[in-house]
Amino acid sequence: MATQVVKIDKSGRIKLPKNMREAFGFLPETDVVIELRENGIFIKPKLEMTPITKRIAGMELPVSDWSQMEEEIEKGYLK
């Protein structure tokens, strides 16, 4: 993995080098997750989560009542 030294500006911002932004798909306005770790910080892209109902619907399961299933999932239980 590549290593580069960058400066923190007066506002506390760090400019990620272009090659690193491109390698991880950091586009302008991308949300990132910053984790504080024992040996430093870790920055990673925030992954968008597909709602569980859409993931289940994509499985093409033989369900007779999708609205009932969605309601039960949102309530946190299944029959």
mmCIF file of the N, C-alpha and C atoms, coordinates in Angstrom:
data_MODEL
# 
_entry.id   MODEL 
# 
loop_
_atom_site.group_PDB 
_atom_site.id 
_atom_site.type_symbol 
_atom_site.label_atom_id 
_atom_site.label_alt_id 
_atom_site.label_comp_id 
_atom_site.label_asym_id 
_atom_site.label_entity_id 
_atom_site.label_seq_id 
_atom_site.pdbx_PDB_ins_code 
_atom_site.Cartn_x 
_atom_site.Cartn_y 
_atom_site.Cartn_z 
_atom_site.occupancy 
_atom_site.B_iso_or_equiv 
_atom_site.pdbx_formal_charge 
_atom_site.auth_seq_id 
_atom_site.auth_comp_id 
_atom_site.auth_asym_id 
_atom_site.auth_atom_id 
_atom_site.pdbx_PDB_model_num 
ATOM 1   N N  . MET A 1 1  ? 0.858   -1.185  0.000  1.00 0.00 ? 1  MET A N  1 
ATOM 2   C CA . MET A 1 1  ? 0.000   0.000   0.000  1.00 0.00 ? 1  MET A CA 1 
ATOM 3   C C  . MET A 1 1  ? 0.899   1.241   0.000  1.00 0.00 ? 1  MET A C  1 
ATOM 4   N N  . ALA A 1 2  ? 0.494   2.263   -0.704 1.00 0.00 ? 2  ALA A N  1 
ATOM 5   C CA . ALA A 1 2  ? 1.271   3.490   -0.837 1.00 0.00 ? 2  ALA A CA 1 
ATOM 6   C C  . ALA A 1 2  ? 1.216   4.326   0.441  1.00 0.00 ? 2  ALA A C  1 
ATOM 7   N N  . THR A 1 3  ? 2.275   5.071   0.679  1.00 0.00 ? 3  THR A N  1 
ATOM 8   C CA . THR A 1 3  ? 2.347   5.982   1.830  1.00 0.00 ? 3  THR A CA 1 
ATOM 9   C C  . THR A 1 3  ? 2.729   7.361   1.325  1.00 0.00 ? 3  THR A C  1 
ATOM 10  N N  . GLN A 1 4  ? 2.047   8.379   1.834  1.00 0.00 ? 4  GLN A N  1 
ATOM 11  C CA . GLN A 1 4  ? 2.389   9.752   1.493  1.00 0.00 ? 4  GLN A CA 1 
ATOM 12  C C  . GLN A 1 4  ? 2.250   10.606  2.736  1.00 0.00 ? 4  GLN A C  1 
ATOM 13  N N  . VAL A 1 5  ? 3.013   11.682  2.799  1.00 0.00 ? 5  VAL A N  1 
ATOM 14  C CA . VAL A 1 5  ? 2.930   12.636  3.904  1.00 0.00 ? 5  VAL A CA 1 
ATOM 15  C C  . VAL A 1 5  ? 2.145   13.841  3.412  1.00 0.00 ? 5  VAL A C  1 
ATOM 16  N N  . VAL A 1 6  ? 1.135   14.253  4.175  1.00 0.00 ? 6  VAL A N  1 
ATOM 17  C CA . VAL A 1 6  ? 0.352   15.443  3.844  1.00 0.00 ? 6  VAL A CA 1 
ATOM 18  C C  . VAL A 1 6  ? 0.255   16.314  5.090  1.00 0.00 ? 6  VAL A C  1 
ATOM 19  N N  . LYS A 1 7  ? -0.071  17.586  4.907  1.00 0.00 ? 7  LYS A N  1 
ATOM 20  C CA . LYS A 1 7  ? -0.201  18.511  6.030  1.00 0.00 ? 7  LYS A CA 1 
ATOM 21  C C  . LYS A 1 7  ? -1.661  18.704  6.403  1.00 0.00 ? 7  LYS A C  1 
ATOM 22  N N  . ILE A 1 8  ? -1.889  18.960  7.667  1.00 0.00 ? 8  ILE A N  1 
ATOM 23  C CA . ILE A 1 8  ? -3.205  19.371  8.145  1.00 0.00 ? 8  ILE A CA 1 
ATOM 24  C C  . ILE A 1 8  ? -3.223  20.893  8.054  1.00 0.00 ? 8  ILE A C  1 
ATOM 25  N N  . ASP A 1 9  ? -4.240  21.477  7.385  1.00 0.00 ? 9  ASP A N  1 
ATOM 26  C CA . ASP A 1 9  ? -4.278  22.931  7.248  1.00 0.00 ? 9  ASP A CA 1 
ATOM 27  C C  . ASP A 1 9  ? -4.785  23.595  8.536  1.00 0.00 ? 9  ASP A C  1 
ATOM 28  N N  . LYS A 1 10 ? -4.842  24.918  8.522  1.00 0.00 ? 10 LYS A N  1 
ATOM 29  C CA . LYS A 1 10 ? -5.229  25.683  9.715  1.00 0.00 ? 10 LYS A CA 1 
ATOM 30  C C  . LYS A 1 10 ? -6.643  25.387  10.179 1.00 0.00 ? 10 LYS A C  1 
ATOM 31  N N  . SER A 1 11 ? -7.484  24.882  9.277  1.00 0.00 ? 11 SER A N  1 
ATOM 32  C CA . SER A 1 11 ? -8.869  24.537  9.633  1.00 0.00 ? 11 SER A CA 1 
ATOM 33  C C  . SER A 1 11 ? -8.998  23.074  10.078 1.00 0.00 ? 11 SER A C  1 
ATOM 34  N N  . GLY A 1 12 ? -7.881  22.339  10.121 1.00 0.00 ? 12 GLY A N  1 
ATOM 35  C CA . GLY A 1 12 ? -7.915  20.948  10.532 1.00 0.00 ? 12 GLY A CA 1 
ATOM 36  C C  . GLY A 1 12 ? -8.218  19.976  9.416  1.00 0.00 ? 12 GLY A C  1 
ATOM 37  N N  . ARG A 1 13 ? -8.172  20.455  8.190  1.00 0.00 ? 13 ARG A N  1 
ATOM 38  C CA . ARG A 1 13 ? -8.489  19.594  7.046  1.00 0.00 ? 13 ARG A CA 1 
ATOM 39  C C  . ARG A 1 13 ? -7.241  18.906  6.520  1.00 0.00 ? 13 ARG A C  1 
ATOM 40  N N  . ILE A 1 14 ? -7.461  17.706  5.994  1.00 0.00 ? 14 ILE A N  1 
ATOM 41  C CA . ILE A 1 14 ? -6.394  16.945  5.355  1.00 0.00 ? 14 ILE A CA 1 
ATOM 42  C C  . ILE A 1 14 ? -6.798  16.732  3.906  1.00 0.00 ? 14 ILE A C  1 
ATOM 43  N N  . LYS A 1 15 ? -5.940  17.087  2.993  1.00 0.00 ? 15 LYS A N  1 
ATOM 44  C CA . LYS A 1 15 ? -6.221  16.863  1.582  1.00 0.00 ? 15 LYS A CA 1 
ATOM 45  C C  . LYS A 1 15 ? -5.661  15.501  1.195  1.00 0.00 ? 15 LYS A C  1 
ATOM 46  N N  . LEU A 1 16 ? -6.580  14.599  0.810  1.00 0.00 ? 16 LEU A N  1 
ATOM 47  C CA . LEU A 1 16 ? -6.152  13.277  0.371  1.00 0.00 ? 16 LEU A CA 1 
ATOM 48  C C  . LEU A 1 16 ? -5.582  13.389  -1.038 1.00 0.00 ? 16 LEU A C  1 
ATOM 49  N N  . PRO A 1 17 ? -4.428  12.783  -1.273 1.00 0.00 ? 17 PRO A N  1 
ATOM 50  C CA . PRO A 1 17 ? -3.849  12.824  -2.609 1.00 0.00 ? 17 PRO A CA 1 
ATOM 51  C C  . PRO A 1 17 ? -4.788  12.194  -3.636 1.00 0.00 ? 17 PRO A C  1 
ATOM 52  N N  . LYS A 1 18 ? -4.759  12.750  -4.849 1.00 0.00 ? 18 LYS A N  1 
ATOM 53  C CA . LYS A 1 18 ? -5.665  12.310  -5.913 1.00 0.00 ? 18 LYS A CA 1 
ATOM 54  C C  . LYS A 1 18 ? -5.573  10.812  -6.173 1.00 0.00 ? 18 LYS A C  1 
ATOM 55  N N  . ASN A 1 19 ? -4.372  10.266  -6.215 1.00 0.00 ? 19 ASN A N  1 
ATOM 56  C CA . ASN A 1 19 ? -4.229  8.836   -6.512 1.00 0.00 ? 19 ASN A CA 1 
ATOM 57  C C  . ASN A 1 19 ? -4.902  7.976   -5.435 1.00 0.00 ? 19 ASN A C  1 
ATOM 58  N N  . MET A 1 20 ? -4.900  8.415   -4.190 1.00 0.00 ? 20 MET A N  1 
ATOM 59  C CA . MET A 1 20 ? -5.557  7.669   -3.117 1.00 0.00 ? 20 MET A CA 1 
ATOM 60  C C  . MET A 1 20 ? -7.074  7.831   -3.185 1.00 0.00 ? 20 MET A C  1 
ATOM 61  N N  . ARG A 1 21 ? -7.552  9.046   -3.486 1.00 0.00 ? 21 ARG A N  1 
ATOM 62  C CA . ARG A 1 21 ? -9.002  9.254   -3.646 1.00 0.00 ? 21 ARG A CA 1 
ATOM 63  C C  . ARG A 1 21 ? -9.531  8.380   -4.768 1.00 0.00 ? 21 ARG A C  1 
ATOM 64  N N  . GLU A 1 22 ? -8.828  8.361   -5.886 1.00 0.00 ? 22 GLU A N  1 
ATOM 65  C CA . GLU A 1 22 ? -9.274  7.570   -7.034 1.00 0.00 ? 22 GLU A CA 1 
ATOM 66  C C  . GLU A 1 22 ? -9.224  6.069   -6.737 1.00 0.00 ? 22 GLU A C  1 
ATOM 67  N N  . ALA A 1 23 ? -8.217  5.628   -6.003 1.00 0.00 ? 23 ALA A N  1 
ATOM 68  C CA . ALA A 1 23 ? -8.076  4.202   -5.707 1.00 0.00 ? 23 ALA A CA 1 
ATOM 69  C C  . ALA A 1 23 ? -9.255  3.676   -4.889 1.00 0.00 ? 23 ALA A C  1 
ATOM 70  N N  . PHE A 1 24 ? -9.835  4.534   -4.043 1.00 0.00 ? 24 PHE A N  1 
ATOM 71  C CA . PHE A 1 24 ? -10.932 4.098   -3.193 1.00 0.00 ? 24 PHE A CA 1 
ATOM 72  C C  . PHE A 1 24 ? -12.279 4.695   -3.578 1.00 0.00 ? 24 PHE A C  1 
ATOM 73  N N  . GLY A 1 25 ? -12.330 5.390   -4.706 1.00 0.00 ? 25 GLY A N  1 
ATOM 74  C CA . GLY A 1 25 ? -13.603 5.913   -5.200 1.00 0.00 ? 25 GLY A CA 1 
ATOM 75  C C  . GLY A 1 25 ? -14.136 7.088   -4.410 1.00 0.00 ? 25 GLY A C  1 
ATOM 76  N N  . PHE A 1 26 ? -13.263 7.849   -3.775 1.00 0.00 ? 26 PHE A N  1 
ATOM 77  C CA . PHE A 1 26 ? -13.696 9.036   -3.036 1.00 0.00 ? 26 PHE A CA 1 
ATOM 78  C C  . PHE A 1 26 ? -13.956 10.170  -4.028 1.00 0.00 ? 26 PHE A C  1 
ATOM 79  N N  . LEU A 1 27 ? -15.222 10.360  -4.373 1.00 0.00 ? 27 LEU A N  1 
ATOM 80  C CA . LEU A 1 27 ? -15.624 11.456  -5.246 1.00 0.00 ? 27 LEU A CA 1 
ATOM 81  C C  . LEU A 1 27 ? -15.950 12.666  -4.387 1.00 0.00 ? 27 LEU A C  1 
ATOM 82  N N  . PRO A 1 28 ? -16.040 13.867  -4.973 1.00 0.00 ? 28 PRO A N  1 
ATOM 83  C CA . PRO A 1 28 ? -16.449 15.025  -4.182 1.00 0.00 ? 28 PRO A CA 1 
ATOM 84  C C  . PRO A 1 28 ? -17.780 14.748  -3.477 1.00 0.00 ? 28 PRO A C  1 
ATOM 85  N N  . GLU A 1 29 ? -17.885 15.170  -2.257 1.00 0.00 ? 29 GLU A N  1 
ATOM 86  C CA . GLU A 1 29 ? -19.086 15.008  -1.419 1.00 0.00 ? 29 GLU A CA 1 
ATOM 87  C C  . GLU A 1 29 ? -19.310 13.563  -0.949 1.00 0.00 ? 29 GLU A C  1 
ATOM 88  N N  . THR A 1 30 ? -18.310 12.693  -1.110 1.00 0.00 ? 30 THR A N  1 
ATOM 89  C CA . THR A 1 30 ? -18.418 11.321  -0.617 1.00 0.00 ? 30 THR A CA 1 
ATOM 90  C C  . THR A 1 30 ? -18.375 11.326  0.905  1.00 0.00 ? 30 THR A C  1 
ATOM 91  N N  . ASP A 1 31 ? -19.283 10.579  1.532  1.00 0.00 ? 31 ASP A N  1 
ATOM 92  C CA . ASP A 1 31 ? -19.234 10.405  2.976  1.00 0.00 ? 31 ASP A CA 1 
ATOM 93  C C  . ASP A 1 31 ? -18.184 9.361   3.296  1.00 0.00 ? 31 ASP A C  1 
ATOM 94  N N  . VAL A 1 32 ? -17.398 9.611   4.330  1.00 0.00 ? 32 VAL A N  1 
ATOM 95  C CA . VAL A 1 32 ? -16.388 8.656   4.769  1.00 0.00 ? 32 VAL A CA 1 
ATOM 96  C C  . VAL A 1 32 ? -16.583 8.360   6.250  1.00 0.00 ? 32 VAL A C  1 
ATOM 97  N N  . VAL A 1 33 ? -16.071 7.225   6.669  1.00 0.00 ? 33 VAL A N  1 
ATOM 98  C CA . VAL A 1 33 ? -16.083 6.830   8.071  1.00 0.00 ? 33 VAL A CA 1 
ATOM 99  C C  . VAL A 1 33 ? -14.647 6.954   8.574  1.00 0.00 ? 33 VAL A C  1 
ATOM 100 N N  . ILE A 1 34 ? -14.467 7.625   9.700  1.00 0.00 ? 34 ILE A N  1 
ATOM 101 C CA . ILE A 1 34 ? -13.147 7.766   10.303 1.00 0.00 ? 34 ILE A CA 1 
ATOM 102 C C  . ILE A 1 34 ? -13.167 7.022   11.629 1.00 0.00 ? 34 ILE A C  1 
ATOM 103 N N  . GLU A 1 35 ? -12.296 6.033   11.750 1.00 0.00 ? 35 GLU A N  1 
ATOM 104 C CA . GLU A 1 35 ? -12.222 5.242   12.973 1.00 0.00 ? 35 GLU A CA 1 
ATOM 105 C C  . GLU A 1 35 ? -10.947 5.582   13.723 1.00 0.00 ? 35 GLU A C  1 
ATOM 106 N N  . LEU A 1 36 ? -11.097 5.823   15.021 1.00 0.00 ? 36 LEU A N  1 
ATOM 107 C CA . LEU A 1 36 ? -9.942  6.035   15.880 1.00 0.00 ? 36 LEU A CA 1 
ATOM 108 C C  . LEU A 1 36 ? -9.461  4.658   16.329 1.00 0.00 ? 36 LEU A C  1 
ATOM 109 N N  . ARG A 1 37 ? -8.210  4.366   16.054 1.00 0.00 ? 37 ARG A N  1 
ATOM 110 C CA . ARG A 1 37 ? -7.627  3.076   16.421 1.00 0.00 ? 37 ARG A CA 1 
ATOM 111 C C  . ARG A 1 37 ? -6.451  3.311   17.343 1.00 0.00 ? 37 ARG A C  1 
ATOM 112 N N  . GLU A 1 38 ? -6.021  2.258   17.982 1.00 0.00 ? 38 GLU A N  1 
ATOM 113 C CA . GLU A 1 38 ? -4.926  2.362   18.939 1.00 0.00 ? 38 GLU A CA 1 
ATOM 114 C C  . GLU A 1 38 ? -3.660  2.947   18.312 1.00 0.00 ? 38 GLU A C  1 
ATOM 115 N N  . ASN A 1 39 ? -3.406  2.604   17.060 1.00 0.00 ? 39 ASN A N  1 
ATOM 116 C CA . ASN A 1 39 ? -2.173  3.044   16.399 1.00 0.00 ? 39 ASN A CA 1 
ATOM 117 C C  . ASN A 1 39 ? -2.392  4.174   15.397 1.00 0.00 ? 39 ASN A C  1 
ATOM 118 N N  . GLY A 1 40 ? -3.573  4.798   15.380 1.00 0.00 ? 40 GLY A N  1 
ATOM 119 C CA . GLY A 1 40 ? -3.821  5.904   14.462 1.00 0.00 ? 40 GLY A CA 1 
ATOM 120 C C  . GLY A 1 40 ? -5.281  5.991   14.066 1.00 0.00 ? 40 GLY A C  1 
ATOM 121 N N  . ILE A 1 41 ? -5.535  6.550   12.893 1.00 0.00 ? 41 ILE A N  1 
ATOM 122 C CA . ILE A 1 41 ? -6.908  6.639   12.394 1.00 0.00 ? 41 ILE A CA 1 
ATOM 123 C C  . ILE A 1 41 ? -7.013  5.866   11.098 1.00 0.00 ? 41 ILE A C  1 
ATOM 124 N N  . PHE A 1 42 ? -8.233  5.455   10.782 1.00 0.00 ? 42 PHE A N  1 
ATOM 125 C CA . PHE A 1 42 ? -8.507  4.680   9.579  1.00 0.00 ? 42 PHE A CA 1 
ATOM 126 C C  . PHE A 1 42 ? -9.665  5.359   8.867  1.00 0.00 ? 42 PHE A C  1 
ATOM 127 N N  . ILE A 1 43 ? -9.506  5.684   7.591  1.00 0.00 ? 43 ILE A N  1 
ATOM 128 C CA . ILE A 1 43 ? -10.540 6.355   6.801  1.00 0.00 ? 43 ILE A CA 1 
ATOM 129 C C  . ILE A 1 43 ? -10.996 5.391   5.717  1.00 0.00 ? 43 ILE A C  1 
ATOM 130 N N  . LYS A 1 44 ? -12.324 5.217   5.622  1.00 0.00 ? 44 LYS A N  1 
ATOM 131 C CA . LYS A 1 44 ? -12.856 4.340   4.583  1.00 0.00 ? 44 LYS A CA 1 
ATOM 132 C C  . LYS A 1 44 ? -14.152 4.936   4.058  1.00 0.00 ? 44 LYS A C  1 
ATOM 133 N N  . PRO A 1 45 ? -14.537 4.575   2.821  1.00 0.00 ? 45 PRO A N  1 
ATOM 134 C CA . PRO A 1 45 ? -15.790 5.107   2.285  1.00 0.00 ? 45 PRO A CA 1 
ATOM 135 C C  . PRO A 1 45 ? -16.969 4.545   3.068  1.00 0.00 ? 45 PRO A C  1 
ATOM 136 N N  . LYS A 1 46 ? -17.989 5.370   3.268  1.00 0.00 ? 46 LYS A N  1 
ATOM 137 C CA . LYS A 1 46 ? -19.214 4.901   3.905  1.00 0.00 ? 46 LYS A CA 1 
ATOM 138 C C  . LYS A 1 46 ? -20.021 4.186   2.835  1.00 0.00 ? 46 LYS A C  1 
ATOM 139 N N  . LEU A 1 47 ? -20.310 2.928   3.083  1.00 0.00 ? 47 LEU A N  1 
ATOM 140 C CA . LEU A 1 47 ? -21.059 2.146   2.112  1.00 0.00 ? 47 LEU A CA 1 
ATOM 141 C C  . LEU A 1 47 ? -22.547 2.405   2.283  1.00 0.00 ? 47 LEU A C  1 
ATOM 142 N N  . GLU A 1 48 ? -23.210 2.572   1.180  1.00 0.00 ? 48 GLU A N  1 
ATOM 143 C CA . GLU A 1 48 ? -24.652 2.771   1.212  1.00 0.00 ? 48 GLU A CA 1 
ATOM 144 C C  . GLU A 1 48 ? -25.314 1.422   1.422  1.00 0.00 ? 48 GLU A C  1 
ATOM 145 N N  . MET A 1 49 ? -26.196 1.357   2.371  1.00 0.00 ? 49 MET A N  1 
ATOM 146 C CA . MET A 1 49 ? -26.896 0.110   2.655  1.00 0.00 ? 49 MET A CA 1 
ATOM 147 C C  . MET A 1 49 ? -28.213 0.085   1.898  1.00 0.00 ? 49 MET A C  1 
ATOM 148 N N  . THR A 1 50 ? -28.417 -0.993  1.193  1.00 0.00 ? 50 THR A N  1 
ATOM 149 C CA . THR A 1 50 ? -29.689 -1.194  0.518  1.00 0.00 ? 50 THR A CA 1 
ATOM 150 C C  . THR A 1 50 ? -30.698 -1.654  1.564  1.00 0.00 ? 50 THR A C  1 
ATOM 151 N N  . PRO A 1 51 ? -31.872 -1.046  1.639  1.00 0.00 ? 51 PRO A N  1 
ATOM 152 C CA . PRO A 1 51 ? -32.861 -1.487  2.618  1.00 0.00 ? 51 PRO A CA 1 
ATOM 153 C C  . PRO A 1 51 ? -33.105 -2.990  2.494  1.00 0.00 ? 51 PRO A C  1 
ATOM 154 N N  . ILE A 1 52 ? -33.290 -3.627  3.630  1.00 0.00 ? 52 ILE A N  1 
ATOM 155 C CA . ILE A 1 52 ? -33.437 -5.086  3.632  1.00 0.00 ? 52 ILE A CA 1 
ATOM 156 C C  . ILE A 1 52 ? -34.601 -5.554  2.767  1.00 0.00 ? 52 ILE A C  1 
ATOM 157 N N  . THR A 1 53 ? -35.672 -4.759  2.710  1.00 0.00 ? 53 THR A N  1 
ATOM 158 C CA . THR A 1 53 ? -36.813 -5.172  1.890  1.00 0.00 ? 53 THR A CA 1 
ATOM 159 C C  . THR A 1 53 ? -36.434 -5.232  0.416  1.00 0.00 ? 53 THR A C  1 
ATOM 160 N N  . LYS A 1 54 ? -35.594 -4.314  -0.049 1.00 0.00 ? 54 LYS A N  1 
ATOM 161 C CA . LYS A 1 54 ? -35.166 -4.339  -1.448 1.00 0.00 ? 54 LYS A CA 1 
ATOM 162 C C  . LYS A 1 54 ? -34.233 -5.512  -1.704 1.00 0.00 ? 54 LYS A C  1 
ATOM 163 N N  . ARG A 1 55 ? -33.377 -5.821  -0.705 1.00 0.00 ? 55 ARG A N  1 
ATOM 164 C CA . ARG A 1 55 ? -32.491 -6.968  -0.881 1.00 0.00 ? 55 ARG A CA 1 
ATOM 165 C C  . ARG A 1 55 ? -33.289 -8.265  -0.939 1.00 0.00 ? 55 ARG A C  1 
ATOM 166 N N  . ILE A 1 56 ? -34.285 -8.384  -0.066 1.00 0.00 ? 56 ILE A N  1 
ATOM 167 C CA . ILE A 1 56 ? -35.122 -9.587  -0.073 1.00 0.00 ? 56 ILE A CA 1 
ATOM 168 C C  . ILE A 1 56 ? -35.925 -9.677  -1.368 1.00 0.00 ? 56 ILE A C  1 
ATOM 169 N N  . ALA A 1 57 ? -36.479 -8.534  -1.812 1.00 0.00 ? 57 ALA A N  1 
ATOM 170 C CA . ALA A 1 57 ? -37.256 -8.533  -3.053 1.00 0.00 ? 57 ALA A CA 1 
ATOM 171 C C  . ALA A 1 57 ? -36.391 -8.970  -4.233 1.00 0.00 ? 57 ALA A C  1 
ATOM 172 N N  . GLY A 1 58 ? -35.119 -8.629  -4.209 1.00 0.00 ? 58 GLY A N  1 
ATOM 173 C CA . GLY A 1 58 ? -34.205 -9.018  -5.279 1.00 0.00 ? 58 GLY A CA 1 
ATOM 174 C C  . GLY A 1 58 ? -33.918 -10.506 -5.317 1.00 0.00 ? 58 GLY A C  1 
ATOM 175 N N  . MET A 1 59 ? -34.258 -11.212 -4.248 1.00 0.00 ? 59 MET A N  1 
ATOM 176 C CA . MET A 1 59 ? -34.019 -12.655 -4.199 1.00 0.00 ? 59 MET A CA 1 
ATOM 177 C C  . MET A 1 59 ? -35.085 -13.449 -4.948 1.00 0.00 ? 59 MET A C  1 
ATOM 178 N N  . GLU A 1 60 ? -36.148 -12.790 -5.342 1.00 0.00 ? 60 GLU A N  1 
ATOM 179 C CA . GLU A 1 60 ? -37.245 -13.421 -6.078 1.00 0.00 ? 60 GLU A CA 1 
ATOM 180 C C  . GLU A 1 60 ? -37.801 -14.641 -5.338 1.00 0.00 ? 60 GLU A C  1 
ATOM 181 N N  . LEU A 1 61 ? -38.045 -14.446 -4.045 1.00 0.00 ? 61 LEU A N  1 
ATOM 182 C CA . LEU A 1 61 ? -38.629 -15.515 -3.232 1.00 0.00 ? 61 LEU A CA 1 
ATOM 183 C C  . LEU A 1 61 ? -40.129 -15.613 -3.489 1.00 0.00 ? 61 LEU A C  1 
ATOM 184 N N  . PRO A 1 62 ? -40.717 -16.781 -3.297 1.00 0.00 ? 62 PRO A N  1 
ATOM 185 C CA . PRO A 1 62 ? -42.169 -16.935 -3.498 1.00 0.00 ? 62 PRO A CA 1 
ATOM 186 C C  . PRO A 1 62 ? -42.954 -16.403 -2.297 1.00 0.00 ? 62 PRO A C  1 
ATOM 187 N N  . VAL A 1 63 ? -43.078 -15.071 -2.225 1.00 0.00 ? 63 VAL A N  1 
ATOM 188 C CA . VAL A 1 63 ? -43.808 -14.443 -1.119 1.00 0.00 ? 63 VAL A CA 1 
ATOM 189 C C  . VAL A 1 63 ? -45.125 -13.918 -1.662 1.00 0.00 ? 63 VAL A C  1 
ATOM 190 N N  . SER A 1 64 ? -46.211 -14.221 -0.960 1.00 0.00 ? 64 SER A N  1 
ATOM 191 C CA . SER A 1 64 ? -47.528 -13.829 -1.460 1.00 0.00 ? 64 SER A CA 1 
ATOM 192 C C  . SER A 1 64 ? -47.896 -12.390 -1.084 1.00 0.00 ? 64 SER A C  1 
ATOM 193 N N  . ASP A 1 65 ? -47.322 -11.860 -0.003 1.00 0.00 ? 65 ASP A N  1 
ATOM 194 C CA . ASP A 1 65 ? -47.709 -10.522 0.445  1.00 0.00 ? 65 ASP A CA 1 
ATOM 195 C C  . ASP A 1 65 ? -46.476 -9.724  0.865  1.00 0.00 ? 65 ASP A C  1 
ATOM 196 N N  . TRP A 1 66 ? -45.881 -9.022  -0.106 1.00 0.00 ? 66 TRP A N  1 
ATOM 197 C CA . TRP A 1 66 ? -44.674 -8.251  0.155  1.00 0.00 ? 66 TRP A CA 1 
ATOM 198 C C  . TRP A 1 66 ? -44.920 -7.130  1.155  1.00 0.00 ? 66 TRP A C  1 
ATOM 199 N N  . SER A 1 67 ? -46.082 -6.478  1.103  1.00 0.00 ? 67 SER A N  1 
ATOM 200 C CA . SER A 1 67 ? -46.327 -5.375  2.040  1.00 0.00 ? 67 SER A CA 1 
ATOM 201 C C  . SER A 1 67 ? -46.390 -5.879  3.476  1.00 0.00 ? 67 SER A C  1 
ATOM 202 N N  . GLN A 1 68 ? -46.981 -7.058  3.677  1.00 0.00 ? 68 GLN A N  1 
ATOM 203 C CA . GLN A 1 68 ? -47.023 -7.630  5.025  1.00 0.00 ? 68 GLN A CA 1 
ATOM 204 C C  . GLN A 1 68 ? -45.608 -7.987  5.487  1.00 0.00 ? 68 GLN A C  1 
ATOM 205 N N  . MET A 1 69 ? -44.814 -8.561  4.599  1.00 0.00 ? 69 MET A N  1 
ATOM 206 C CA . MET A 1 69 ? -43.442 -8.911  4.956  1.00 0.00 ? 69 MET A CA 1 
ATOM 207 C C  . MET A 1 69 ? -42.652 -7.665  5.331  1.00 0.00 ? 69 MET A C  1 
ATOM 208 N N  . GLU A 1 70 ? -42.793 -6.594  4.544  1.00 0.00 ? 70 GLU A N  1 
ATOM 209 C CA . GLU A 1 70 ? -42.085 -5.354  4.813  1.00 0.00 ? 70 GLU A CA 1 
ATOM 210 C C  . GLU A 1 70 ? -42.488 -4.797  6.181  1.00 0.00 ? 70 GLU A C  1 
ATOM 211 N N  . GLU A 1 71 ? -43.774 -4.812  6.480  1.00 0.00 ? 71 GLU A N  1 
ATOM 212 C CA . GLU A 1 71 ? -44.267 -4.314  7.760  1.00 0.00 ? 71 GLU A CA 1 
ATOM 213 C C  . GLU A 1 71 ? -43.684 -5.127  8.921  1.00 0.00 ? 71 GLU A C  1 
ATOM 214 N N  . GLU A 1 72 ? -43.651 -6.438  8.774  1.00 0.00 ? 72 GLU A N  1 
ATOM 215 C CA . GLU A 1 72 ? -43.117 -7.290  9.828  1.00 0.00 ? 72 GLU A CA 1 
ATOM 216 C C  . GLU A 1 72 ? -41.623 -7.074  10.034 1.00 0.00 ? 72 GLU A C  1 
ATOM 217 N N  . ILE A 1 73 ? -40.902 -6.894  8.950  1.00 0.00 ? 73 ILE A N  1 
ATOM 218 C CA . ILE A 1 73 ? -39.457 -6.626  9.048  1.00 0.00 ? 73 ILE A CA 1 
ATOM 219 C C  . ILE A 1 73 ? -39.231 -5.309  9.774  1.00 0.00 ? 73 ILE A C  1 
ATOM 220 N N  . GLU A 1 74 ? -39.992 -4.271  9.405  1.00 0.00 ? 74 GLU A N  1 
ATOM 221 C CA . GLU A 1 74 ? -39.820 -2.972  10.048 1.00 0.00 ? 74 GLU A CA 1 
ATOM 222 C C  . GLU A 1 74 ? -40.159 -3.019  11.522 1.00 0.00 ? 74 GLU A C  1 
ATOM 223 N N  . LYS A 1 75 ? -41.085 -3.886  11.912 1.00 0.00 ? 75 LYS A N  1 
ATOM 224 C CA . LYS A 1 75 ? -41.435 -4.041  13.321 1.00 0.00 ? 75 LYS A CA 1 
ATOM 225 C C  . LYS A 1 75 ? -40.431 -4.918  14.048 1.00 0.00 ? 75 LYS A C  1 
ATOM 226 N N  . GLY A 1 76 ? -39.587 -5.604  13.296 1.00 0.00 ? 76 GLY A N  1 
ATOM 227 C CA . GLY A 1 76 ? -38.537 -6.406  13.895 1.00 0.00 ? 76 GLY A CA 1 
ATOM 228 C C  . GLY A 1 76 ? -38.875 -7.856  14.128 1.00 0.00 ? 76 GLY A C  1 
ATOM 229 N N  . TYR A 1 77 ? -39.899 -8.349  13.498 1.00 0.00 ? 77 TYR A N  1 
ATOM 230 C CA . TYR A 1 77 ? -40.249 -9.769  13.661 1.00 0.00 ? 77 TYR A CA 1 
ATOM 231 C C  . TYR A 1 77 ? -40.807 -10.341 12.386 1.00 0.00 ? 77 TYR A C  1 
ATOM 232 N N  . LEU A 1 78 ? -40.796 -11.629 12.315 1.00 0.00 ? 78 LEU A N  1 
ATOM 233 C CA . LEU A 1 78 ? -41.377 -12.350 11.188 1.00 0.00 ? 78 LEU A CA 1 
ATOM 234 C C  . LEU A 1 78 ? -42.323 -13.404 11.739 1.00 0.00 ? 78 LEU A C  1 
ATOM 235 N N  . LYS A 1 79 ? -43.383 -13.709 10.991 1.00 0.00 ? 79 LYS A N  1 
ATOM 236 C CA . LYS A 1 79 ? -44.309 -14.765 11.426 1.00 0.00 ? 79 LYS A CA 1 
ATOM 237 C C  . LYS A 1 79 ? -43.734 -16.114 11.131 1.00 0.00 ? 79 LYS A C  1 
# 
